[in-house]
């Protein structure tokens, strides 16, 4: 009986060690918890190309409308304007405020900012 208890204790101990090693490795492989940002103003506006905020896998944290303008802004999980998956579309004269998404993207974050845009937006991502 003592041998069965000893063997069971060893097996449980080995399992706990293996579990702790797995947890440490998966934690090290995670995406950085800090957000970066890109501020978009009229200097970034273009009718041809989108404003790339991030390329590749990541997380769209939030979009902050700092000042409003009478244009539509679209946000894509993609690599170029009007391609990829549409994440958000802000109407003309969108209300100033913070819009939180915390969604994963696989291709990147691109904003379609039309020519003539004179507002101010901050995009956070990681």
Buried (B, 14 or more C-beta within 10 A) or exposed (E): EEEEEEEEEEEEEEEEEEEEEEEEEEEEEEEEEEEEEBEBBEEBBBEEEBBBBBEEEBBBBBBBBBEBBEBBBBBBBBBBBEBBEEBBEBEEEBEEEEBEBEEEBEBBBBBBBBEEBEBBBBBBBB
